[in-house]
Each structure stands twice: as structure tokens, then as C-alpha cells.
């Protein structure tokens, strides 16, 4: 019995040593890598977003980002959070929230894999935000013009103005001729 009690700590020490050495190509049984936890977090967030649970998806990605701050995967989690905040089905977020998250992606590292996508996403979020603010503004009138009809109307007006100017010039000339005829004494 006593031999078994001594054997357990020795086996535990050997197991810990083998586990520590196993990272060099052996089976990794310790703490999961950032890449492994990222894959799980992203899959969970995507599942939640597909089901319309954007708050849960955001929480999952935010927790991952805080726990792995400074890693490329943390910047990737901010990118995905911004993307989900721009989803039209997400009523719990605004485009401004997305812009803030994209800014963290862009400021995190100049060599971010998604830099180009993040820049386009930021522009899109800013455009959506400005359009929403404009649409929400009171007394906003949207004027849709048929430019072809407007151009034709303007040409017709210009022609009418020219005809009227010619007619006015002739009338003024006639009035001037009559005035001279009246003011000139007859002989």
C-alpha cells in the first residue's frame, strides 16, 4: 500500500516531464495554442451570428481578444466583431461601433493580414453611418431628378426665352421708331 502511495507522485512527475517534452512533435496535451482557441472562438461566433445572436458572437470574440491581446488573432477577432456589427440583421450595433473596432485593427499592426479589407470596411461603415444619420434627420427631403427630362425642359425654356427676347427687341425697335416719328416735326 505504501509503495503505491510513493508510486503516484513519481508517475505524476514523469507524466509532467513527458508532457513538457511532448511539445516537440509529440501529442500536445497541455494548454491549447492561440491558434486552436482562435479557431474554436471564431467557429462559435460564426454559429451565433448565423443564428442571429450577434451579442453572443460579439461577446465570444471580445473575450478572445482580451485574453490574447497583442496577438494577430486578437486583431482578427476585432475585424470579425466589426463585420458582424455591420450586418444589417444586427439591430444591437451601429456603424460607429464597427468604425471603432476597425480602427483598433488598423492601429494594432501595420502588417495586419486584413489591412486592405479593414480599410474598405471602415469606409463602408462611415458611409452607412452618414446615410443613416441623414435618413434619421428631421425634414429630410430626398429629391430624385430625371436629368434627361430636366435637360429637355431647360432647352425648351432657353428657346422660349430667345423667342421672347427677339420679340421684345423688335417691339422696342418699333416703339423707338414711333417715338422718333412723333418727336420729329413735320414739314
Phi, psi and omega in degrees: 000315181295325179296325179290327179291327178282331182291325183299312179295327179292316178297323178295317179295317179296319180297318179295319180295315180294321178296321179291323180280339183293346181292350182267043178117345178278186179286130182270114183249359183276212181295136181294151180285167178299320179298321179291316180291328178295315180301318180292317180295317180295317179299318179295317180294319179295321177297314180297317180294320178299329180272002179083011180263071185292327178296318178294318179298316180296317180298315180301313181289324179294317179297315178300315181299318179292320183288337183236034183308136179092348180275157175301327180292329177294319176296322178296323179294323177294322177299312181294324177299316179297318180299315179292330178290335178272352180299127181302335178283346182276103181270355183267003184226164178237165177295329178297323176300317180296318179300317180299317180292320179296323177299323177293325177295314183291329180275342184297313183196133182293339183259024179302135181304323185262027183301310181298314179297322181295321178296315179294320178297321179296314178300317180297317180296319179295321178295315178300317180298315181293322178294320178294318178297319180294320179292327180278346182294139179291150177058033177279122178248125178260123180251121177251120184252140171268099188294327180296317179292321179296319179295316179296319179295317179297320177296319179297318178297317179299319178294319178295319179297317180296317178299316180293322178295318177297317180296319179296318180298317178296318180295317178296321178296318179294318178297318179296319177298317179294319180299315179296322181294323180286319184282340179279126181291146179273146180254000000 
